[in-house]
Amino acid sequence: MKIGIVLKNSGPASRRDLIEPCARFADNAGLDSLWVNDHIAIPPDDAEGSGGRYLDPLATLAFVAGVTERIGLGVGVLILPYRPSLATAKWVATIQELSGGRLLLGVGVGWMGAEFRALGVDRSKRGIATDATLDFLHRCFGSDLVNANGQDFLFLPRPQRPPIFVGGAAPHAFRRALRYGEGWMPMGADVEKLGPAIAELHGEAKEAGRPVPEVITFARLPLSDRDRAHDLLKSLEAVGVTRVIHTLAYEDTAPYEMAVEALAMLQQR
């Protein structure tokens, strides 16, 4: 079981003087990965907790890549319809290149109507846009020479494509994960709900002749009770979860470092 932790790119903790030391601490502790999330335009009535303050996830990961050495750099999830496909592909390739291949690309279709309106993007077409971007990403990472809108261009640098993990629920997320990605990203640690869903995904992968998909879930582990947290991780692993990303709220380094130390101990058990 691989264990990661969120790195807040929103709210009061989204400051350089917290992001840098927290990222370094998790890197040095040996955790598997750090994860940020994606919002662009939070309306005032949805700003509780964040105050509407969000750093761009890809820019944040580019910064974190420069202050860490080995830890995986994840976005869970990047809302693909929010961004032009070519610009997204260039961001992804750049982070992958400069981080030494550490990017973990979680993707999703999005849900918040206010953000789609602020961006001038048709929410009803978000699934189509997501598939188009995923198809384009595969083309970009598959060849130096790519065509977009009738124009040939060189897609360089072209590092190895990062693994793609699709957020959302069945059946659409499963279809995308099996067609375009390496795994699925559900939310929560409810083993009774995750077990049947993962079994369904595994069955579909077998029918399609695809490898067993990774499953990455975000959950707040009970770190105050290490034995209970360990048992929960084992239960999740037993139903097919391959990575757990611990979520937490923090506004200074002390609680973050305590969580990282606890997670590192769990990872070693």
C-alpha positions as CSV (number, residue, x, y, z in Angstrom):
1,M,0.0,0.0,0.0
2,K,1.4,3.4,-1.0
3,I,0.5,6.3,1.2
4,G,0.4,10.0,0.2
5,I,-0.8,13.2,1.7
6,V,-2.5,16.4,0.4
7,L,-0.6,19.6,0.2
8,K,-3.0,22.5,0.5
9,N,-3.0,24.9,-2.5
10,S,-6.1,26.6,-1.1
11,G,-7.1,28.7,1.9
12,P,-4.8,30.0,4.6
13,A,-2.2,27.2,4.1
14,S,-1.6,28.0,0.4
15,R,1.5,30.2,1.2
16,R,5.0,29.7,0.1
17,D,6.3,29.7,3.6
18,L,4.1,26.6,4.3
19,I,4.1,24.9,1.0
20,E,7.9,24.6,0.7
21,P,8.7,23.2,4.2
22,C,5.7,20.9,4.2
23,A,6.6,19.5,0.8
24,R,10.3,19.0,1.8
25,F,9.2,17.3,5.0
26,A,7.0,14.8,3.2
27,D,9.7,14.2,0.7
28,N,12.4,13.5,3.3
29,A,10.0,11.3,5.3
30,G,9.7,8.9,2.4
31,L,6.0,9.3,1.7
32,D,4.8,8.1,-1.8
33,S,3.2,11.3,-3.0
34,L,1.9,14.8,-2.5
35,W,-1.5,15.9,-3.9
36,V,-3.1,19.3,-4.8
37,N,-6.6,20.0,-6.1
38,D,-8.2,22.2,-8.7
39,H,-10.5,25.2,-8.5
40,I,-10.3,28.3,-10.7
41,A,-13.2,30.6,-9.8
42,I,-14.9,30.0,-6.5
43,P,-18.1,32.1,-6.0
44,P,-18.5,34.0,-2.7
45,D,-21.3,31.7,-1.4
46,D,-19.0,28.6,-1.9
47,A,-15.8,30.2,-0.3
48,E,-16.2,28.9,3.2
49,G,-12.9,27.3,4.3
50,S,-10.9,28.6,1.4
51,G,-11.9,32.2,1.3
52,G,-11.9,31.8,-2.5
53,R,-8.0,31.5,-2.4
54,Y,-6.7,28.9,-4.7
55,L,-3.3,28.5,-6.3
56,D,-3.2,26.9,-9.8
57,P,-2.5,23.2,-9.3
58,L,-0.1,22.8,-12.1
59,A,1.9,25.9,-11.2
60,T,2.0,24.7,-7.6
61,L,3.3,21.3,-8.7
62,A,6.0,23.0,-10.8
63,F,7.1,24.9,-7.8
64,V,7.1,21.8,-5.6
65,A,9.1,19.9,-8.2
66,G,11.9,22.4,-7.7
67,V,12.0,22.0,-3.9
68,T,11.7,18.2,-3.6
69,E,13.8,15.3,-5.0
70,R,11.9,12.0,-5.1
71,I,8.2,12.3,-3.9
72,G,5.4,11.8,-6.5
73,L,3.5,15.0,-7.5
74,G,-0.2,14.5,-7.9
75,V,-3.2,16.6,-8.9
76,G,-6.5,15.1,-7.8
77,V,-8.2,16.0,-10.0
78,L,-7.3,18.4,-12.8
79,I,-10.6,19.6,-14.4
80,L,-9.8,19.1,-18.1
81,P,-12.8,21.1,-19.6
82,Y,-11.5,24.2,-17.8
83,R,-8.3,24.4,-20.0
84,P,-7.3,24.3,-23.7
85,S,-6.0,20.9,-24.6
86,L,-2.7,22.0,-26.1
87,A,-1.8,24.3,-23.2
88,T,-2.7,21.5,-20.7
89,A,-0.4,19.1,-22.6
90,K,2.5,21.6,-22.5
91,W,2.0,22.1,-18.7
92,V,1.9,18.4,-18.1
93,A,5.0,17.7,-20.2
94,T,6.9,20.5,-18.6
95,I,6.3,19.3,-15.1
96,Q,7.0,15.8,-16.0
97,E,10.3,16.8,-17.7
98,L,11.5,19.1,-14.9
99,S,10.5,16.8,-12.0
100,G,12.3,13.8,-13.5
101,G,9.0,11.9,-14.3
102,R,7.3,12.3,-10.9
103,L,3.9,13.6,-12.1
104,L,0.7,11.7,-11.2
105,L,-2.1,13.1,-13.3
106,G,-5.6,12.8,-11.8
107,V,-8.3,14.1,-14.1
108,G,-12.0,14.8,-14.0
109,V,-14.9,16.4,-15.7
110,G,-15.8,19.0,-13.1
111,W,-19.2,19.8,-11.5
112,M,-19.4,23.4,-10.2
113,G,-21.7,25.4,-12.4
114,A,-20.3,28.7,-11.3
115,E,-16.8,27.9,-12.4
116,F,-18.0,26.7,-15.9
117,R,-20.0,30.0,-16.2
118,A,-17.0,32.1,-15.1
119,L,-14.8,30.3,-17.7
120,G,-17.5,30.6,-20.5
121,V,-17.4,26.8,-20.9
122,D,-20.5,24.8,-21.7
123,R,-21.0,22.5,-18.7
124,S,-23.2,20.2,-20.6
125,K,-20.3,19.3,-22.9
126,R,-17.8,18.7,-20.2
127,G,-17.7,14.9,-20.9
128,I,-17.0,15.4,-24.6
129,A,-14.3,18.0,-23.8
130,T,-12.6,15.7,-21.3
131,D,-12.4,12.8,-23.7
132,A,-11.1,15.1,-26.4
133,T,-8.3,16.4,-24.1
134,L,-7.4,12.8,-23.0
135,D,-7.2,11.7,-26.6
136,F,-5.0,14.7,-27.4
137,L,-2.7,14.0,-24.4
138,H,-2.1,10.5,-25.7
139,R,-1.3,11.8,-29.2
140,C,1.1,14.4,-27.8
141,F,3.0,11.9,-25.7
142,G,2.9,9.3,-28.5
143,S,4.8,11.3,-31.2
144,D,7.1,14.3,-31.6
145,L,5.0,15.5,-34.5
146,V,1.4,16.3,-33.6
147,N,-1.4,18.0,-35.6
148,A,-4.0,20.3,-34.0
149,N,-6.6,22.3,-35.8
150,G,-4.9,21.4,-39.1
151,Q,-1.5,22.6,-38.0
152,D,1.5,20.3,-37.6
153,F,3.8,21.1,-34.7
154,L,6.6,19.6,-32.7
155,F,5.6,18.5,-29.2
156,L,8.9,18.8,-27.4
157,P,10.1,18.0,-24.8
158,R,8.3,14.7,-24.8
159,P,9.0,12.8,-21.6
160,Q,7.3,9.6,-20.7
161,R,3.6,10.2,-20.3
162,P,2.6,10.4,-16.7
163,P,0.1,7.9,-15.4
164,I,-3.5,9.1,-15.7
165,F,-6.1,8.4,-13.0
166,V,-9.7,9.2,-13.6
167,G,-11.9,10.7,-10.9
168,G,-15.7,10.3,-10.8
169,A,-18.2,7.4,-10.6
170,A,-19.2,4.5,-12.8
171,P,-19.9,4.0,-15.6
172,H,-18.3,7.1,-17.2
173,A,-15.2,7.2,-15.0
174,F,-14.6,3.5,-15.5
175,R,-14.9,3.8,-19.3
176,R,-12.4,6.7,-19.3
177,A,-10.0,4.9,-16.9
178,L,-9.9,1.8,-19.1
179,R,-9.7,3.7,-22.3
180,Y,-7.2,6.5,-21.4
181,G,-5.7,5.8,-18.0
182,E,-4.0,3.6,-15.5
183,G,-6.5,3.8,-12.7
184,W,-9.5,5.2,-10.9
185,M,-9.8,7.9,-8.2
186,P,-12.8,7.5,-5.9
187,M,-13.3,9.4,-2.7
188,G,-13.5,8.1,0.9
189,A,-12.6,4.9,2.8
190,D,-15.9,3.1,3.0
191,V,-14.7,-0.5,2.3
192,E,-18.3,-1.8,1.9
193,K,-18.9,0.7,-0.9
194,L,-15.5,0.6,-2.5
195,G,-15.2,-3.2,-2.6
196,P,-18.1,-3.9,-5.1
197,A,-17.2,-0.9,-7.2
198,I,-13.5,-2.0,-7.5
199,A,-14.6,-5.5,-8.3
200,E,-16.8,-4.2,-11.1
201,L,-13.9,-2.2,-12.4
202,H,-11.6,-5.2,-12.3
203,G,-14.1,-7.2,-14.1
204,E,-14.5,-4.6,-16.9
205,A,-10.7,-4.4,-17.2
206,K,-10.4,-8.2,-17.6
207,E,-13.1,-8.2,-20.3
208,A,-11.3,-5.4,-22.1
209,G,-7.9,-7.1,-21.8
210,R,-6.5,-4.3,-19.7
211,P,-4.1,-4.6,-16.8
212,V,-5.6,-4.5,-13.3
213,P,-6.2,-0.7,-12.7
214,E,-4.7,1.2,-9.8
215,V,-7.2,2.6,-7.4
216,I,-6.3,5.8,-5.5
217,T,-8.6,7.1,-2.8
218,F,-8.6,10.3,-0.6
219,A,-9.5,9.7,3.0
220,R,-8.8,11.1,6.4
221,L,-7.1,8.3,8.3
222,P,-7.6,7.9,12.1
223,L,-4.0,8.8,12.8
224,S,-4.6,9.2,16.5
225,D,-5.2,5.4,16.7
226,R,-2.3,3.8,14.7
227,D,-3.7,0.3,15.0
228,R,-7.1,1.4,13.7
229,A,-5.5,3.3,10.8
230,H,-3.3,0.3,10.0
231,D,-6.4,-2.0,10.0
232,L,-8.3,0.4,7.7
233,L,-5.4,0.5,5.3
234,K,-5.2,-3.3,5.2
235,S,-9.0,-3.5,4.6
236,L,-8.7,-1.0,1.7
237,E,-5.8,-2.9,0.3
238,A,-7.7,-6.2,0.4
239,V,-10.5,-4.8,-1.8
240,G,-8.1,-3.4,-4.4
241,V,-7.1,0.1,-3.3
242,T,-3.4,0.7,-4.2
243,R,-2.8,4.2,-2.8
244,V,-4.4,6.1,0.0
245,I,-4.0,9.9,0.2
246,H,-4.5,11.3,3.7
247,T,-6.5,14.5,3.8
248,L,-6.2,17.1,6.6
249,A,-6.7,20.7,7.5
250,Y,-3.7,22.7,8.7
251,E,-2.5,26.3,9.0
252,D,1.0,25.8,10.1
253,T,3.7,23.1,9.8
254,A,3.3,21.4,13.2
255,P,0.2,19.4,12.5
256,Y,1.4,18.6,9.0
257,E,4.7,17.2,10.2
258,M,2.9,15.2,12.9
259,A,0.6,13.7,10.2
260,V,3.6,13.0,7.9
261,E,5.5,11.2,10.6
262,A,2.5,9.0,11.5
263,L,1.9,8.2,7.8
264,A,5.5,7.3,7.3
265,M,5.3,4.8,10.2
266,L,2.2,3.3,8.8
267,Q,3.9,3.0,5.4
268,Q,6.7,1.0,7.0
269,R,4.4,-1.5,8.8
